[in-house]
């Protein structure tokens, strides 16, 4: 099953959801967003790809801010907005962006744009079977489109844009491109979600970002800093098997087994492998990791963690060696060995014509929608089964490619993982660059994870770089995030 961004429910009720006066008022606050974006080229990390143009939708909220989906404006180098009552396009800028939640806030340069507009308010997250109306600018026309749908499911779901699991509303309606970022509203005209994504092989399943997630984003940035969503750092096993529950002395309790605690994560040093997680914030965790929601639905217990802000404390009750223990856990960001790097240029360094990079999921997605079947198998395995940092390794450094030169003859390695430099393990990309750095003579020995060895003199490597940068018109031999 594959997901696509950009959605629009198309089910039409027998009667209009909003009367004409309300509909006209809402429509005046929904805008079309035009984005010219330039993405990094991960195969040639020193340059950018060709620009592309796209459009989406957005809605005015308090503070003269335009709320939209992050993927509508990601990598945007020139953004304009237009309202239905005005043919003019106005220049806008991305002020805040949450890649995890697929949300962004835009500011418009010319305040004249807001004349005749009224900010829409956020409403409560709807329940199953509640009706919603979605406003936006789908492809195929320049006028605003108003359609209606039903909330058919409330669940903790992976957002296709960020691969981050958050609360999601599923709409039992068809989908059109161009509506991403447009508001979904309740009968009162309050925003209950933002249009986000669809399943590309279905005519009746679309997803919106609920108002609860929008509020988390807006609350987060009130202090002028975006922190993101927290993670507990736990890997778990469900305990639906009666023999497993008996072995751990569960009796009438329910919960899930902790199988790993990620180094440096929120629960590191507090929760242990072999603990049974019984409750989160006083809510009992079922043997399948679910918790109850209002209205009778159930979602993953991860919902209880994501609803907090980073820095807040989370209460956890565990069963350890037959005793129940309650602990308060200060929450941190998610830690991954192979992360997403939205909105950032790829880091790289060229050493003797060999291109080294930290592995990111962005790099793997260069292989397209079917990257899990096309990208290097060892990298895909890491993503699926071992995507957590350890005490020895916080980032995964690999040899991406080689620019042929006399100094690297015979080093025909591609996509090999770096294990050590001069006998010392490598934890981060910055550490790797520091270890191989310098222009003075001196042997550098790079050990690869497959057992192969690269040996090159620093001074010779620097001279090779000078030749190759000129030969291939490469502006810089390295780029590191500050």
C-alpha positions, -999 to +999 in steps of 0.1 A: +000+000+000+014+034-010+006+068+003+005+100-017+005+136-004-022+161-015-057+153-007-093+164-012-124+146-001-151+146-028-181+130-011-211+153-013-239+152+013-275+156+003-275+191+020-248+218+021-226+215+052-222+253+055-247+279+043-237+304+017-228+332+041-205+310+062-190+293+031-182+327+016-166+339+048-145+308+051-135+309+014-121+344+018-097+331+044-084+301+023-055+308+000-037+292-029+001+288-024+026+288-052+060+274-044+092+273-064+114+248-047+150+237-052+161+204-036+196+192-028+212+166-051+223+138-028+243+120-055+262+153-061+259+169-026+278+200-036+250+211-060+212+215-062+187+200-085+167+220-111+139+241-097+103+228-097+070+246-093+040+233-074+009+246-056-011+239-025-036+255-002-035+273+032-057+291+057-054+323+077-052+319+114-047+344+142-017+367+140-020+371+102-003+338+097-010+313+069-012+277+081-004+250+056+013+216+051+051+216+054+055+196+022+037+224+002+066+248+010+095+225+018+128+236+001+108+267-012+131+295-026+102+317-038+067+315-023+036+335-033+000+334-021-032+344-037-068+346-024-099+340-044-111+376-044-078+391-057-059+382-089-026+395-075+000+372-060+018+383-028+052+373-017+054+351+014+080+335+036+081+303+057+084+315+093+080+282+111+080+246+099+074+213+116+087+185+094+075+158+118+039+171+118+039+183+082+029+218+092+042+252+084+034+289+090+039+316+064+042+353+068+031+377+039+053+407+032+025+431+022-002+435+049-027+447+023-031+411+014-052+405+046-078+431+038-113+415+038-100+383+054-109+369+088-087+345+107-103+311+113-103+295+148-091+260+158-118+236+169-117+204+189-106+171+173-137+155+159-150+120+166-157+092+142-187+098+119-184+135+124-188+155+092-161+178+078-159+202+049-126+206+031-117+239+014-088+243-010-075+246-046-072+212-062-056+208-096-078+214-126-089+250-119-081+283-102-113+287-081-117+274-046-133+240-042-156+230-012-162+193-006-175+172+023-166+140+040-169+118+071-142+111+097-140+073+095-110+066+117-088+082+143-055+066+146-018+070+153-003+068+118+030+073+100+030+106+081+043+098+046+062+131+044+082+127+076+078+090+085+069+102+120+039+087+138+013+111+150-024+113+155-043+113+122-079+116+110-089+094+081-116+108+059-140+085+040-137+104+008-119+106-025-087+126-030-074+152-055-040+168-058-036+205-048-056+205-016-026+198+007-025+225+034-062+233+030-084+234+061-110+208+071-137+225+092-166+214+114-202+227+112-192+258+132-166+267+107-137+259+130-105+242+118-104+206+128-075+196+106-052+203+076-053+182+044-023+160+042-021+127+023-039+099+005-036+062-004-028+062-041-046+029-049-079+039-032-107+063-041-121+067-007-093+071+019-076+104+027-059+119+058-058+152+077-036+165+105-059+170+135-063+202+154-046+186+184-014+183+165-017+218+151-021+231+187+010+212+197+029+229+169+016+264+178+023+260+215+058+247+208+068+279+189+054+304+215+089+307+230+105+315+197+121+281+193+108+250+175+116+218+196+095+192+179+078+160+193+093+138+220+101+101+219+107+076+247+135+057+230+119+023+238+117-008+215+089-031+227+073-065+222+036-070+225+025-095+252-006-111+236+009-146+243-003-161+276+029-180+282+050-148+279+027-130+303+029-159+328+067-159+325+069-122+335+043-126+363+017-104+347-013-121+364-043-098+356-021-070+344-017-059+308+013-042+292+042-046+268+078-059+272+107-035+268+133-051+245+158-022+240+164+013+254+182+036+229+214+051+242+209+088+252+171+087+248+144+099+272+143+065+290+180+057+290+192+052+326+156+049+339+137+022+321+155-012+316+154-039+291+131-066+305+108-041+322+071-045+314+054-012+306+020-011+324+008+025+323+017+058+307+004+090+324-020+067+344-035+052+313-033+014+312-014-001+282-030-031+266-011-062+256-011-050+220+003-016+229-031+002+224-049+026+247-085+037+247-097+070+232-130+089+236-157+075+214-146+039+218-116+038+194-081+027+204-048+040+193-011+032+198+002+042+233+028+063+215+000+089+213+004+096+250+041+104+245+037+125+213+011+147+229+037+161+254+062+189+246+099+182+248+112+189+283+079+179+300+078+148+323+061+116+314+048+092+341+055+055+334+046+025+355+066-006+349+067-041+364+103-050+373+112-083+390+077-086+403+074-051+417+055-021+402+075+010+399+064+045+389+089+069+373+088+104+359+107+106+326+120+140+312+112+138+275+137+143+246+137+143+208+138+110+188+173+097+182+179+077+150+211+063+135+197+071+100+175+102+103+155+124+080+172+158+072+143+179+059+152+213+047+189+209+051+218+205+026+235+172+027+268+171+046+298+156+027+336+157+026+359+148-003+392+131+007+416+122-020+387+122-045+366+099-023+332+113-013+322+105+023+287+114+037+266+106+068+238+083+058+203+098+059+169+086+048+169+115+023+198+098+005+179+065+002+148+082-012+168+093-042+159+058-055+122+069-056+090+055-042+103+019-044+135+028-026+132+000-001+135-025-030+161-005-050+185+011-025+215-008-012+202-038+009+225-032+038+212+004+042+176-007+040+182-033+066+196-007+089+165+015+085+142-013+092+159-032+120+188-013+135+180+024+132+192+034+166+224+050+178+247+033+202+275+043+225+300+036+197+281+052+168+257+081+167+259+086+129+266+061+101+294+074+077+297+058+043+318+061+011+293+074-014+315+074-046+350+081-059+362+107-083+389+087-102+425+100-096+460+084-093+458+087-055+427+065-052+435+039-078+422+005-067+398+019-041+367+009-060+344+011-030+308+023-032+284+025-003+308+009+021+304+019+058+333+035+077+342+017+109+374+035+121+402+059+113+437+051+124+424+024+146+398+045+164+360+040+161+341+068+145+310+081+163+300+112+142+306+127+109+322+158+125+346+134+142+355+117+110+362+150+092+385+160+121+404+127+121+412+128+084+418+166+083+449+186+078+473+193+049+505+181+065+520+148+055+508+118+075+493+085+068+455+081+072+441+046+075+404+043+070+389+009+080+356-001+064+330-022+081+335-050+055+372-054+065+387-034+036+413-008+042+420+026+026+454+041+032+463+076+018+487+104+027+470+136+039+491+159+018+486+138-013+449+137-006+448+175-004+467+178-037+443+153-053+413+173-041+427+205-057+430+187-090+396+171-088+377+203-077+390+221-107+384+191-130+347+186-120+339+223-112+331+215-075+330+247-054+340+232-021+356+200-008+333+198+022+301+210+037+292+205+074+263+218+093+272+244+119 
